[in-house]
Amino acid sequence: MSGLKNLFKGTMGFAVIAVLVLFGLRFLAREMNAGAEGFRLSLPFLIAQAAVIVGCYVTWYRKVSREAVNMMNIEKMRKMAFYYKRKYFTTSAILTILIVAIALICMVGSIWFVGIPAAYCISSVITMAIVGNLVLYLLMRFVGLPNQITGE
């Protein structure tokens, strides 16, 4: 279990940031006249983005932890972790941008966000994509590295 300590801390850290972003978006919905309905309609897209980001982090963490077991040199472990970071971060960025595109298609096609201001629809999904992927990058680069790589 101690091998997953940083995974737990990283995931909880992301969860706290995601909740703060959701509170901010709830306030933004009210200010942009989207109201509770606009916020509620954007939630599935925001939750999907958060799930993609957490999924990429957990998958990256487990992959790097498995690879690091057979390594002795911490410097080589870090290089390996940063090598895999590119793959999983890119996957997260592409998938969250795809979710943004789906939300925009739903908005433009009046499929989901009927009667909700376009500025709120766009800003909510883009905010989660940017903030979420920024937090993912920081976790993978500095804060949420596996215990073996941090020397714990």
C-alpha positions as CSV (number, residue, x, y, z in Angstrom):
1,M,0.0,0.0,0.0
2,S,2.9,2.4,0.7
3,G,3.9,2.1,-2.9
4,L,0.6,3.8,-3.9
5,K,0.9,6.7,-1.4
6,N,1.9,9.2,-4.0
7,L,-0.8,7.9,-6.4
8,F,-3.4,8.5,-3.7
9,K,-2.0,12.0,-2.9
10,G,-1.9,12.9,-6.5
11,T,-5.4,11.7,-7.2
12,M,-6.8,13.5,-4.1
13,G,-4.9,16.6,-5.1
14,F,-6.5,16.5,-8.5
15,A,-9.9,15.9,-7.0
16,V,-9.5,19.0,-4.8
17,I,-8.5,21.1,-7.8
18,A,-11.4,19.7,-9.9
19,V,-13.9,20.5,-7.1
20,L,-12.6,24.1,-6.9
21,V,-12.9,24.4,-10.7
22,L,-16.5,23.1,-10.5
23,F,-17.3,25.7,-7.8
24,G,-15.8,28.4,-10.0
25,L,-17.8,27.2,-13.0
26,R,-20.9,27.2,-10.9
27,F,-20.3,30.8,-10.0
28,L,-19.5,31.6,-13.7
29,A,-22.7,30.0,-14.8
30,R,-24.7,32.3,-12.6
31,E,-22.7,35.4,-13.8
32,M,-23.1,34.5,-17.5
33,N,-26.8,33.9,-17.1
34,A,-26.5,30.2,-17.8
35,G,-27.8,29.5,-14.3
36,A,-28.0,26.1,-12.6
37,E,-29.4,24.5,-15.7
38,G,-26.3,25.5,-17.8
39,F,-24.0,24.2,-15.1
40,R,-26.0,21.0,-14.8
41,L,-25.9,20.4,-18.5
42,S,-22.1,21.0,-18.7
43,L,-21.4,18.5,-15.8
44,P,-21.3,15.3,-17.9
45,F,-18.6,16.9,-20.1
46,L,-16.7,18.2,-17.2
47,I,-16.9,14.8,-15.3
48,A,-15.8,13.0,-18.5
49,Q,-12.8,15.2,-18.8
50,A,-11.9,14.7,-15.2
51,A,-12.3,10.9,-15.6
52,V,-10.0,10.9,-18.6
53,I,-7.3,12.9,-16.8
54,V,-7.4,10.8,-13.7
55,G,-7.4,7.6,-15.8
56,C,-4.3,8.8,-17.7
57,Y,-2.6,9.6,-14.4
58,V,-3.4,6.3,-12.8
59,T,-2.4,4.4,-15.9
60,W,0.9,6.3,-16.2
61,Y,1.6,5.9,-12.5
62,R,1.1,2.1,-12.6
63,K,3.2,1.7,-15.8
64,V,6.1,3.8,-14.4
65,S,5.9,1.9,-11.1
66,R,6.1,-1.5,-12.9
67,E,9.0,-0.3,-15.0
68,A,10.9,1.2,-12.0
69,V,10.8,-2.1,-10.0
70,N,13.6,-3.5,-12.2
71,M,15.8,-0.3,-12.1
72,M,18.3,0.7,-9.5
73,N,19.4,4.2,-10.7
74,I,16.9,7.0,-9.7
75,E,18.1,9.2,-12.5
76,K,17.2,6.5,-15.1
77,M,13.9,6.0,-13.4
78,R,13.1,9.7,-13.7
79,K,14.1,9.7,-17.4
80,M,11.8,6.7,-18.0
81,A,8.9,8.3,-16.1
82,F,9.3,11.5,-18.1
83,Y,9.5,9.5,-21.3
84,Y,6.1,7.8,-20.6
85,K,4.7,11.2,-19.4
86,R,4.7,12.4,-22.9
87,K,2.6,9.5,-24.1
88,Y,0.0,9.7,-21.4
89,F,-0.1,13.5,-21.2
90,T,-0.7,13.7,-25.0
91,T,-3.4,11.0,-24.7
92,S,-5.1,13.1,-22.0
93,A,-4.8,16.3,-24.0
94,I,-6.2,14.7,-27.1
95,L,-9.2,13.1,-25.3
96,T,-10.1,16.2,-23.3
97,I,-10.0,18.3,-26.5
98,L,-12.2,15.7,-28.2
99,I,-14.7,16.1,-25.3
100,V,-14.5,19.9,-25.9
101,A,-15.3,19.3,-29.6
102,I,-18.2,17.1,-28.8
103,A,-19.6,19.7,-26.4
104,L,-19.2,22.4,-29.0
105,I,-21.0,20.2,-31.6
106,C,-23.8,19.6,-29.1
107,M,-24.0,23.4,-28.6
108,V,-23.9,24.4,-32.2
109,G,-26.3,21.6,-33.2
110,S,-28.7,22.6,-30.4
111,I,-28.5,19.0,-29.2
112,W,-27.7,19.5,-25.5
113,F,-27.2,23.1,-24.5
114,V,-30.4,24.6,-25.9
115,G,-31.0,28.1,-24.6
116,I,-27.7,28.2,-22.6
117,P,-25.3,31.1,-23.5
118,A,-22.6,29.8,-25.9
119,A,-19.9,31.7,-24.0
120,Y,-20.5,29.6,-20.9
121,C,-20.6,26.3,-22.8
122,I,-17.3,27.0,-24.4
123,S,-15.6,28.5,-21.3
124,S,-16.7,25.6,-19.0
125,V,-15.3,22.7,-21.1
126,I,-12.2,24.6,-22.1
127,T,-11.4,25.6,-18.5
128,M,-11.6,22.0,-17.3
129,A,-9.4,20.8,-20.2
130,I,-6.7,23.5,-19.6
131,V,-6.7,23.3,-15.8
132,G,-7.1,19.6,-15.6
133,N,-4.2,18.9,-18.0
134,L,-2.0,21.5,-16.3
135,V,-2.6,19.7,-13.0
136,L,-1.8,16.4,-14.7
137,Y,1.4,17.8,-16.1
138,L,2.5,19.0,-12.7
139,L,1.6,15.6,-11.1
140,M,3.6,13.7,-13.7
141,R,6.5,16.1,-13.6
142,F,6.9,17.1,-10.0
143,V,4.4,16.2,-7.4
144,G,2.9,12.8,-8.1
145,L,5.8,10.7,-9.1
146,P,5.9,7.1,-7.9
147,N,7.5,6.5,-4.6
148,Q,10.5,4.5,-6.1
149,I,11.4,7.5,-8.3
150,T,11.2,10.0,-5.5
151,G,13.5,7.8,-3.4
152,E,10.9,7.1,-0.7
